[in-house]
Amino acid sequence: MKYSSWRMVYTKGPTLMSGGRRWTSQIISCPPRLQKTDNPLYSVPSLASFHRRSPNLQRLIVVLVALVLTLPCLVSGIPVVGDVLTHVEYQRHFSEQFWAGDLYPRWLMNSNKGYGSPVFLVQYPLPYWTTALIRPIVRFRPSPTREAHELGVFCFLALAASGLAARFWAGKRFGPLTATAAAIVYMTLPYILPFELYKSAAIGQMSASACMVLALAACDSLRLKLTSVSALGIVFALLVMSNLITAVLFLPFMMGYAIACRESGGMSLPRCLVSVFLSLSIGFGVAGVYLLPLFAYRHLFDLSGWAFLTPSYFSFVRGTSLEVPRVVAALSGAAIITGIAAYGVWTARRGLAWRIYILFLLGAGALIAVPGLGLSLIRASGLKAPILDIGHVYHPENMLVIALSTLALGVLAYCSVSRELLRWRDHTLMVAACGSFFLMTPWSAFLWNAMPTLATAIQFPHRFGAFLVLAAAGLFAAAIESGLSRRPDRQAVRSLTIVTSVALLVIVVGGFAWRAEWWWTQGLRRCAAYAYDESQDVDQMYFTYVSSDRLPNVEKLLGIVSDSDRVERTPAGKGDAKLVQGRGSVDVISRSPRHVVVSFVASENSKMRMAQLYSPLWKGVLLDQPSYVLHPKTSEDGLIEIPLLPGRHELDLVFDLGWPERWGVMLTVASLVIVAGGMAFERYSDHRTRQKT
């Protein structure tokens, strides 16, 4: 029995064969504090030695692995891939305004060559806050590469946090050796390391990877108590501020896992649902500073232009890609892994219906590797044909490699867990893995076409890869613990060897597909970070908040060449103001992140143009007549135009979010105060109860 007060200890004894040694067993008493680690193989000297090591040493091992994996980021800064240009530009302006006193920059005054950007009304803030707080610690000298180096440090911290969170999650159920192995596997699985870091530089998703693991760990301990509910709520708030879309998609997974975990806590279903509801309420309350303005002003952004990306990011294979040796090798590796998993499913002691279903799913995934089939399914569903530019050359094929191989690892691990150790949470992980894989393939194109609004909001089907990796890592941990819990015979060793070998093969094949080894070595050799260039500083989201009738003029103003990624050098806007109608003069007195104070003299009704992009959230207040508010309008080139009164006045041009921002801050502060006060009261009550008993 796993958690009994007895355990089996294996010692060396004589065998019938001359000179041989074998493992014999004897039963000894085991103190209750060791019940969680009653695993026979932990008594093997090498494993027992590791098990006895300090937990801090094992956490240090996880951090060191993260350090090695992200060493190029620490040396050369964040990899020059994916959205790195956007992140570096955002971080530069965000950090400048943060340390200038704007604790939550919503309008980036110097973005878009000095014409400003309201992108942080919708953009997730947590990675940028974290990186801004890194600045006084790392103390990189001011330079065009400073933000790239700071984001490189963030990548290390995010990966290390993901590993430590995974170890914490696995450690709540399993022994130290299993928890450490699961943490390392989680960090190195293809979707997180090669894709999120070395292919996409997706800092929001990397931050979310750590938060999702912590959320599942909080679900493991969820009780109808304020401390437990608050822990899950705060973690979910961090997930929301890391990537809102991922957080919303993660909700069904998290709720299903919480319901599956109630068996260990003896909670009834209603109490479990109430606990989850309270956690989500706290989470959305803590994230109110981000969510309230987002939902109040989401109508100012037109995201329909992203809809065309959905078909481009499915997992499929094209005939032309089979001419590339690297793609063929990666697909062959995925096929081998899938074959091993299929054999494991066929020989597993599970129900026939379950085995047929899993084999059917693996077969459907392998069938997508047939050149042209995926594209045919997408076209048949009614979705637009995928638009693949040079940046997406082998994206569909490589995504199929990591999705199929990661699913195969999860399936094989699930089959390797003994029936006695299987829990409802393991079944939930298996369902999540299968569902995530299905939604990443063109087989789900018919579903997405039936829900166009949802497909437009999600944008990328590969977002579900984060849940697939999370589920596979959890099943891998269960398989390792199951192997360690058995008698150390040939079958146990064989099971452990196969699962760990397949996990290693998945990591190698996925890294090879995305050329992670090349990016890793190049990051060490190049030793040159991405340098910020003001002449190329154009927010890639500009078309979502600039009206369509002003878009051509704004593109000309910013130097954007239509239908290309090229940006020409054009004069930067420095927040200047000039009269465009009437007679008089204007002079900018001061500029701060959300305020521009202008002094003007007008002999008649005039009009002033400010070198900032128009937004309906700008308003002008005369300092000598505070009750008089001037409402700006948009000029032909998309800038702010303000009507001026005759006379000499000082005008304060303010970017004002109004009640949504104020109420958002109050909601966040109130939620944190309630959580802190409630937890303190609960701890005090528990202390008084213990004293009485």
C-alpha positions in Angstrom: 0.0 0.0 0.0 1.4 3.3 -1.0 0.6 5.5 2.0 0.6 2.8 4.7 2.8 3.0 7.8 4.9 0.2 6.4 7.2 0.1 3.6 9.3 -2.4 1.7 13.1 -2.0 1.9 15.2 -3.9 -0.6 18.6 -5.3 0.5 21.2 -7.4 -1.2 21.2 -11.1 -0.4 22.6 -14.4 -1.8 21.0 -16.0 -4.8 20.9 -19.6 -6.0 23.5 -18.6 -8.6 27.1 -18.7 -7.5 28.5 -15.3 -6.9 25.2 -13.6 -7.8 23.3 -11.0 -5.8 19.7 -10.2 -5.9 17.2 -7.8 -4.2 15.4 -9.4 -1.3 12.8 -7.6 0.8 12.0 -7.1 4.4 9.2 -5.1 6.0 10.1 -2.5 8.6 8.1 0.2 10.3 8.0 3.6 8.7 7.2 6.8 10.6 4.2 8.7 9.4 6.3 11.7 8.1 7.8 9.4 5.5 4.6 7.9 4.3 4.6 10.1 1.1 7.8 8.6 -0.1 7.1 4.9 0.4 8.6 3.9 -2.9 10.7 0.7 -3.1 13.2 2.1 -5.6 13.9 5.0 -3.3 15.8 2.4 -1.2 18.2 1.7 -4.1 21.4 3.4 -2.9 21.7 5.9 -5.7 18.1 6.9 -5.7 17.9 7.0 -1.9 20.9 9.3 -1.9 19.2 11.7 -4.2 16.0 11.4 -2.2 17.8 12.4 1.0 19.2 15.5 -0.5 17.9 18.8 0.7 14.8 20.0 -1.3 16.7 23.3 -1.8 19.4 21.4 -3.6 16.9 19.8 -5.9 15.3 23.2 -6.6 18.7 24.5 -7.4 19.1 21.7 -9.9 15.9 22.8 -11.7 17.2 26.5 -11.7 20.6 25.4 -13.1 18.9 23.5 -15.9 16.8 26.6 -16.7 20.0 28.6 -16.6 21.8 26.3 -19.1 18.8 26.3 -21.4 18.5 30.1 -21.4 22.2 30.9 -21.3 22.1 32.6 -24.8 19.3 34.9 -23.5 21.5 35.9 -20.6 24.5 36.4 -22.9 23.0 38.0 -26.0 19.5 39.0 -24.8 16.1 37.8 -25.9 16.4 35.8 -29.2 15.9 37.8 -32.4 12.8 35.8 -33.5 9.1 36.0 -33.6 7.7 39.1 -31.9 11.0 40.3 -30.4 10.8 43.6 -32.2 7.4 44.3 -30.6 8.4 43.2 -27.2 11.6 45.3 -27.1 9.8 48.4 -28.3 7.0 47.9 -25.8 9.4 47.3 -23.0 11.5 50.3 -23.8 8.5 52.7 -23.5 6.8 50.8 -20.7 9.9 50.9 -18.5 10.6 54.5 -19.2 7.2 55.6 -18.2 7.0 53.2 -15.2 10.2 54.7 -13.7 8.9 58.2 -14.6 6.0 57.6 -12.2 3.3 56.1 -14.4 2.9 52.8 -12.6 0.6 51.4 -15.2 1.4 52.9 -18.6 -1.7 52.8 -20.8 -0.6 55.3 -23.5 3.0 54.9 -24.7 3.9 58.5 -25.4 7.0 57.8 -27.4 5.9 54.8 -29.3 5.2 54.9 -33.1 8.1 57.3 -33.7 6.9 59.6 -30.9 3.2 59.7 -32.0 2.1 57.5 -29.2 0.1 54.2 -28.9 -2.8 53.1 -26.7 -1.9 49.4 -27.1 -1.6 48.7 -23.3 -5.3 49.2 -23.0 -5.5 45.6 -24.3 -1.9 44.2 -24.1 -1.1 42.0 -21.1 1.0 43.8 -18.5 2.6 41.2 -16.2 5.8 40.4 -18.2 6.5 44.1 -18.8 6.0 44.9 -15.1 8.3 42.1 -14.1 11.0 43.2 -16.6 10.7 46.8 -15.5 11.3 45.8 -11.9 14.4 43.9 -13.0 16.1 47.1 -14.2 17.5 48.4 -10.8 18.7 44.8 -10.0 20.6 43.9 -13.2 21.7 47.6 -13.8 22.4 47.3 -17.5 23.8 50.6 -18.8 21.5 52.7 -20.9 21.9 51.6 -24.5 19.8 50.5 -27.5 20.3 46.9 -26.3 19.3 47.4 -22.7 15.7 46.2 -23.0 16.8 43.1 -25.1 19.1 42.1 -22.3 16.5 42.7 -19.6 14.0 40.6 -21.5 16.7 37.9 -21.8 16.8 37.9 -18.0 13.0 37.7 -17.9 13.1 34.6 -20.2 15.4 32.9 -17.7 13.2 33.8 -14.7 10.1 32.7 -16.6 11.5 29.3 -17.5 13.0 28.8 -14.0 9.6 29.7 -12.5 7.9 27.2 -14.8 10.3 24.5 -13.6 9.9 25.3 -9.9 6.1 25.5 -10.3 6.1 22.1 -12.0 8.2 20.6 -9.3 5.9 22.1 -6.6 2.8 20.7 -8.4 4.3 17.2 -8.9 5.7 17.3 -5.3 2.2 17.6 -3.9 1.5 14.0 -5.1 4.8 12.3 -5.7 8.3 11.9 -4.4 11.2 14.3 -4.8 12.8 12.4 -7.6 9.6 12.3 -9.6 8.9 16.0 -9.0 12.4 17.0 -10.1 12.2 14.9 -13.3 8.8 16.2 -14.2 10.0 19.8 -13.7 12.9 19.3 -16.1 10.7 17.6 -18.7 8.1 20.3 -18.5 10.7 23.0 -19.1 12.3 21.2 -22.0 9.2 19.9 -23.9 9.1 21.3 -27.4 6.2 23.7 -27.1 7.8 25.6 -24.2 11.5 25.7 -24.9 12.0 25.5 -28.7 8.7 27.1 -29.8 7.8 29.7 -27.1 11.4 30.8 -26.5 13.6 30.1 -29.5 11.0 30.4 -32.2 8.4 32.9 -31.0 9.9 34.8 -28.1 6.4 34.6 -26.6 7.0 36.3 -23.2 3.3 36.3 -22.3 2.9 32.6 -23.0 6.1 31.8 -21.0 4.7 33.7 -18.0 1.4 31.9 -18.4 3.2 28.5 -18.5 4.3 29.0 -14.9 0.9 30.4 -13.8 -1.0 27.4 -15.2 1.1 24.9 -13.3 0.6 26.8 -10.1 -3.2 27.0 -10.7 -3.3 23.2 -11.0 -1.2 22.9 -7.8 -3.7 25.1 -6.1 -6.6 22.9 -7.4 -4.9 19.9 -5.8 -5.2 21.6 -2.4 -8.5 23.4 -3.0 -10.8 23.6 0.0 -13.7 25.8 0.9 -11.4 28.0 3.0 -10.3 31.5 2.3 -6.6 30.7 2.3 -7.1 27.9 -0.3 -9.6 29.9 -2.4 -7.4 33.0 -2.3 -4.3 31.1 -3.5 -6.0 29.8 -6.6 -7.6 33.2 -7.2 -4.3 35.1 -7.0 -2.6 32.7 -9.3 -5.5 32.9 -11.8 -5.2 36.7 -11.7 -1.5 36.5 -12.6 -2.5 34.2 -15.5 -5.0 36.7 -16.7 -2.4 39.4 -16.7 0.1 37.2 -18.4 -2.2 36.3 -21.3 -6.0 36.8 -21.2 -6.8 34.5 -24.1 -4.8 31.6 -22.6 -6.5 32.2 -19.2 -10.0 32.0 -20.7 -9.2 28.9 -22.7 -7.6 27.4 -19.6 -10.8 27.8 -17.5 -12.5 24.5 -18.6 -9.3 22.6 -18.0 -8.8 24.1 -14.6 -12.4 23.6 -13.5 -12.4 20.0 -14.7 -9.1 19.3 -12.8 -10.4 21.0 -9.6 -13.5 18.8 -9.8 -11.4 15.7 -10.3 -9.2 16.6 -7.3 -12.1 16.8 -4.9 -11.8 13.1 -4.3 -8.6 13.5 -2.3 -10.1 16.3 -0.2 -13.4 14.6 0.4 -15.3 17.6 -0.9 -18.8 17.4 -2.3 -19.4 18.6 -5.8 -21.4 21.7 -4.7 -18.6 22.7 -2.3 -16.0 22.3 -5.0 -18.0 24.4 -7.5 -18.5 27.1 -4.8 -14.7 27.1 -4.1 -13.9 27.5 -7.8 -16.4 30.2 -8.2 -15.0 32.2 -5.2 -11.5 31.7 -6.6 -12.5 33.0 -10.0 -14.2 36.0 -8.3 -11.1 36.8 -6.4 -8.9 36.3 -9.5 -11.0 38.6 -11.7 -11.1 41.1 -8.8 -7.3 41.2 -8.3 -6.9 41.6 -12.1 -9.5 44.4 -12.2 -6.9 47.0 -12.8 -6.3 45.4 -16.2 -9.7 43.9 -17.0 -12.1 46.8 -16.3 -10.4 49.3 -18.7 -10.0 46.5 -21.2 -13.6 45.6 -21.4 -14.7 49.2 -21.2 -12.6 50.3 -24.2 -12.3 47.1 -26.2 -14.5 48.7 -28.9 -11.7 51.1 -29.7 -9.7 48.2 -31.2 -10.7 46.3 -34.4 -9.1 42.9 -34.2 -11.0 41.4 -37.1 -7.9 41.7 -39.2 -6.3 38.8 -37.3 -9.0 36.3 -38.4 -7.0 35.2 -41.4 -4.3 33.8 -39.2 -6.4 31.0 -37.8 -6.0 28.6 -40.8 -2.3 29.4 -41.1 -1.4 28.0 -37.7 -3.0 24.5 -37.9 -0.8 21.5 -37.9 -0.5 19.9 -41.4 2.1 18.9 -44.0 2.6 20.2 -47.5 4.2 18.3 -50.4 6.9 20.9 -50.9 8.1 20.6 -47.3 9.0 17.0 -47.8 11.9 18.2 -50.0 13.6 19.5 -46.8 15.7 16.9 -45.0 15.2 18.5 -41.6 11.4 18.4 -41.9 11.5 14.8 -43.1 13.7 13.8 -40.2 11.5 15.5 -37.7 8.4 13.9 -39.1 10.1 10.5 -39.1 11.0 11.0 -35.4 7.4 11.9 -34.6 6.2 8.8 -36.5 8.6 6.6 -34.4 7.3 8.1 -31.2 3.7 7.6 -32.3 4.4 4.0 -33.2 5.9 3.3 -29.7 2.9 4.9 -28.1 0.4 3.0 -30.3 2.1 -0.3 -29.3 1.9 0.8 -25.6 -1.8 1.5 -26.0 -2.5 -1.8 -27.7 -0.7 -3.9 -25.0 -2.0 -1.8 -22.1 -4.4 -3.4 -19.7 -7.2 -1.0 -20.4 -10.7 -1.3 -21.8 -11.1 -2.1 -25.4 -13.2 0.9 -26.2 -10.6 3.2 -24.7 -7.8 1.6 -26.6 -9.7 1.9 -29.9 -10.4 5.6 -29.2 -6.8 6.5 -28.5 -5.5 4.5 -31.4 -8.0 6.2 -33.6 -6.8 9.6 -32.3 -3.2 8.7 -32.9 -4.0 7.4 -36.3 -5.9 10.6 -37.2 -3.0 12.7 -36.1 -0.6 10.5 -38.1 -2.9 10.8 -41.1 -2.5 14.6 -41.1 1.1 13.9 -42.1 -0.1 12.9 -45.6 0.9 15.8 -47.8 -2.1 18.0 -48.8 -4.7 16.3 -46.6 -4.6 19.1 -44.0 -5.1 21.8 -46.5 -7.9 19.9 -48.1 -9.7 19.6 -44.8 -9.3 23.4 -44.2 -10.7 24.2 -47.6 -13.5 21.8 -47.2 -14.5 23.3 -43.9 -15.1 26.7 -45.5 -12.2 28.5 -43.9 -10.0 30.7 -46.0 -6.9 29.1 -47.5 -3.9 29.5 -45.2 -1.7 32.5 -45.9 1.9 31.4 -45.3 4.8 33.9 -45.7 8.5 33.3 -45.3 8.2 33.5 -41.5 5.8 30.5 -41.5 7.8 28.3 -44.0 7.7 25.1 -41.9 5.5 26.2 -39.1 2.6 23.8 -39.8 4.9 20.8 -40.2 6.9 21.5 -37.1 3.8 22.2 -35.1 2.5 18.8 -36.1 5.7 17.2 -35.0 5.6 18.6 -31.5 1.8 18.1 -31.1 1.8 14.5 -32.2 5.0 13.5 -30.3 3.8 15.3 -27.1 0.4 13.6 -27.3 2.2 10.2 -27.8 4.3 10.9 -24.7 1.1 11.6 -22.7 -0.7 8.5 -24.0 2.3 6.3 -23.3 2.7 7.7 -19.8 -1.0 7.2 -19.1 -0.7 3.6 -20.1 2.3 3.1 -17.9 0.5 4.1 -14.7 -0.7 1.2 -12.8 -4.5 0.9 -12.2 -4.0 1.2 -8.5 -2.4 4.6 -8.8 -4.7 6.1 -11.4 -6.8 8.9 -10.1 -9.6 11.0 -11.6 -7.1 13.9 -12.1 -5.0 11.6 -14.3 -8.1 10.9 -16.4 -8.7 14.6 -16.6 -5.2 15.2 -17.9 -5.6 12.5 -20.5 -8.9 14.1 -21.7 -7.2 17.5 -21.8 -4.3 16.2 -23.8 -6.6 14.5 -26.4 -8.9 17.5 -26.7 -6.0 20.0 -27.1 -4.4 17.9 -29.8 -7.7 17.6 -31.7 -8.2 21.4 -31.6 -4.6 22.0 -33.1 -5.2 19.9 -36.2 -7.3 20.6 -39.3 -9.8 18.0 -38.2 -11.2 20.7 -36.0 -11.4 23.2 -38.9 -15.1 22.5 -39.3 -15.7 23.3 -35.6 -13.8 26.6 -35.9 -15.7 27.5 -39.1 -19.0 27.0 -37.2 -17.8 29.4 -34.5 -16.1 32.3 -36.4 -16.3 34.8 -33.5 -14.5 32.4 -31.2 -12.0 31.5 -33.9 -11.2 35.2 -34.5 -10.7 35.7 -30.8 -8.4 32.7 -30.3 -6.4 33.5 -33.5 -3.9 30.7 -33.2 -5.0 27.0 -32.7 -1.5 26.2 -31.5 -2.4 28.0 -28.2 -3.8 24.7 -27.1 -0.2 23.3 -27.2 0.4 24.9 -23.8 -2.4 22.7 -22.3 -1.1 19.6 -24.2 2.4 20.1 -22.7 1.0 20.6 -19.2 -1.1 17.5 -19.4 1.7 15.4 -20.8 4.1 16.6 -18.1 1.5 15.6 -15.4 1.0 12.2 -16.9 4.8 11.7 -17.2 5.1 12.4 -13.5 2.4 9.8 -12.7 4.2 7.2 -14.9 7.5 7.8 -13.2 6.0 7.5 -9.7 4.1 4.4 -10.8 7.4 2.8 -11.9 9.2 3.8 -8.7 6.4 2.4 -6.6 6.7 -1.1 -8.1 9.0 -3.9 -7.0 12.3 -3.2 -8.8 11.9 -6.1 -11.3 12.4 -6.2 -15.0 8.9 -4.9 -15.8 9.3 -1.8 -13.6 12.8 -1.0 -15.1 11.5 -1.5 -18.6 8.5 0.8 -18.0 10.7 3.5 -16.6 13.2 3.2 -19.4 10.6 3.4 -22.1 8.8 6.4 -20.7 12.0 8.4 -20.0 13.5 7.4 -23.3 10.4 8.6 -25.2 10.4 11.8 -23.2 14.0 12.4 -24.2 13.2 11.6 -27.8 10.3 14.0 -27.8 12.5 16.7 -26.5 15.3 16.0 -29.1 12.9 15.7 -32.0 11.0 18.9 -31.1 14.1 20.9 -30.5 15.6 19.6 -33.8 12.4 20.6 -35.7 12.5 24.2 -34.5 16.3 24.3 -34.7 16.6 25.1 -31.0 20.2 23.9 -30.9 21.2 26.3 -33.7 19.6 29.3 -31.9 21.2 28.2 -28.7 24.7 28.1 -30.2 24.2 31.2 -32.2 23.1 33.1 -29.1 26.4 32.3 -27.5 28.5 33.1 -30.6 26.8 36.2 -31.7 26.9 38.0 -28.4 25.0 40.9 -29.9 21.5 41.7 -28.6 18.7 43.2 -30.6 19.2 47.0 -30.7 16.3 49.4 -30.5 16.0 51.6 -33.6 13.8 54.7 -33.3 13.5 54.9 -37.1 11.8 51.4 -37.1 9.7 52.0 -34.0 6.3 51.2 -35.3 3.7 49.3 -33.2 2.6 46.3 -35.3 -0.9 46.7 -33.8 -1.3 50.2 -35.2 -4.0 49.1 -37.7 -6.3 47.9 -34.9 -6.7 51.4 -33.2 -6.4 53.7 -36.3 -9.6 54.2 -38.1 -9.7 52.7 -41.6 -10.3 56.1 -43.3 -7.2 57.5 -41.7 -5.0 54.4 -42.1 -3.3 55.3 -45.4 -2.3 58.8 -44.1 -1.1 57.3 -40.8 1.0 54.7 -42.6 2.6 57.5 -44.7 3.2 59.5 -41.5 5.0 56.5 -39.9 6.8 55.5 -43.1 5.1 52.2 -43.4 5.3 50.7 -46.9 1.9 49.0 -47.7 1.9 45.2 -48.1 5.4 44.8 -46.7 7.3 44.8 -43.4 9.5 47.6 -44.5 9.5 50.9 -42.6 11.1 54.0 -44.1 12.9 56.6 -42.2 10.6 59.5 -41.5 10.7 62.5 -39.2 9.7 61.4 -35.7 7.0 63.1 -33.8 8.3 64.7 -30.6 5.1 65.8 -29.1 5.2 69.2 -30.9 2.1 71.4 -31.4 1.3 73.9 -34.2 -1.5 76.0 -35.3 -3.3 74.7 -38.5 -6.0 77.3 -38.5 -6.2 80.9 -37.3 -3.6 83.3 -36.0 -1.4 83.1 -32.9 1.2 80.9 -31.4 1.5 77.7 -29.3 4.3 76.4 -27.2 4.6 73.0 -25.4 5.5 73.7 -21.8 5.8 70.2 -20.4 5.3 66.6 -21.4 4.6 63.6 -19.1 3.3 60.1 -19.8 -0.4 61.2 -19.9 -0.2 65.0 -19.9 0.9 67.6 -22.4 0.7 71.2 -21.1 0.5 73.7 -23.9 0.5 77.5 -23.7 -1.2 79.3 -26.6 -2.2 82.8 -27.7 -5.0 83.1 -30.3 -6.5 86.2 -31.7 -9.5 84.3 -33.0 -11.1 80.9 -33.0 -8.2 78.7 -34.0 -7.2 75.0 -34.3 -4.1 73.3 -33.0 -2.6 70.0 -34.1 -0.7 67.9 -31.6 1.9 65.3 -32.7 0.1 62.4 -31.0 -2.3 59.9 -32.5 -5.9 60.6 -31.9 -7.9 58.6 -29.4 -11.3 59.5 -28.0 -9.8 59.2 -24.5 -7.8 62.4 -25.0 -9.4 65.6 -23.6 -8.2 69.2 -23.1 -8.7 71.2 -19.9 -8.0 74.9 -19.7 -6.0 75.4 -16.5 -7.5 78.9 -15.9 -11.0 77.5 -16.6 -11.0 73.9 -15.2 -14.7 73.5 -15.9 -14.3 74.1 -19.6 -13.3 70.9 -21.4 -12.1 70.8 -25.0 -12.8 67.6 -27.0 -10.2 66.8 -29.6 -11.0 65.5 -33.0 -8.9 63.5 -35.5 -7.1 65.2 -38.3 -6.7 63.9 -41.8 -3.5 62.2 -40.9 -4.9 60.7 -37.7 -3.4 63.2 -35.2 -5.1 65.2 -32.5 -6.8 68.5 -33.5 -8.1 70.8 -30.8 -10.2 73.9 -31.2 -8.8 76.9 -29.3 -10.5 79.9 -27.7 -9.3 83.4 -28.4 -6.9 84.8 -25.8 -4.0 83.6 -23.8 -4.5 80.3 -22.1 -2.8 77.2 -20.9 -4.2 73.9 -22.0 -3.6 70.5 -20.2 -4.1 67.7 -22.8 -4.9 64.6 -20.7 -5.2 60.9 -21.6 -8.0 60.1 -19.2 -9.5 56.6 -18.9 -12.2 57.9 -16.5 -14.1 55.6 -14.2 -13.0 52.2 -15.7 -9.4 52.9 -14.5 -10.3 54.3 -11.2 -12.8 51.5 -10.4 -10.3 49.0 -11.7 -7.7 50.2 -9.2 -10.1 50.2 -6.4 -11.4 46.7 -7.3 -7.8 45.4 -7.2 -6.9 47.1 -4.0 -10.2 46.0 -2.3 -9.7 42.4 -3.4 -6.2 42.3 -2.1 -7.2 43.9 1.2 -10.1 41.4 1.6 -7.8 38.5 0.8 -5.1 39.6 3.2 -7.5 40.5 6.0 -9.5 37.2 5.6 -6.4 35.1 5.6 -5.1 36.8 8.7 -8.4 36.3 10.5 -8.5 32.7 9.4 -5.0 32.0 10.7 -5.8 33.7 13.9 -9.0 31.6 14.3 -7.0 28.4 13.6 -4.4 29.4 16.2 -7.1 30.0 18.8 -8.7 26.7 18.0 -5.4 24.9 18.5 -4.8 26.6 21.8 -8.2 25.5 23.1 -7.6 21.9 22.0 
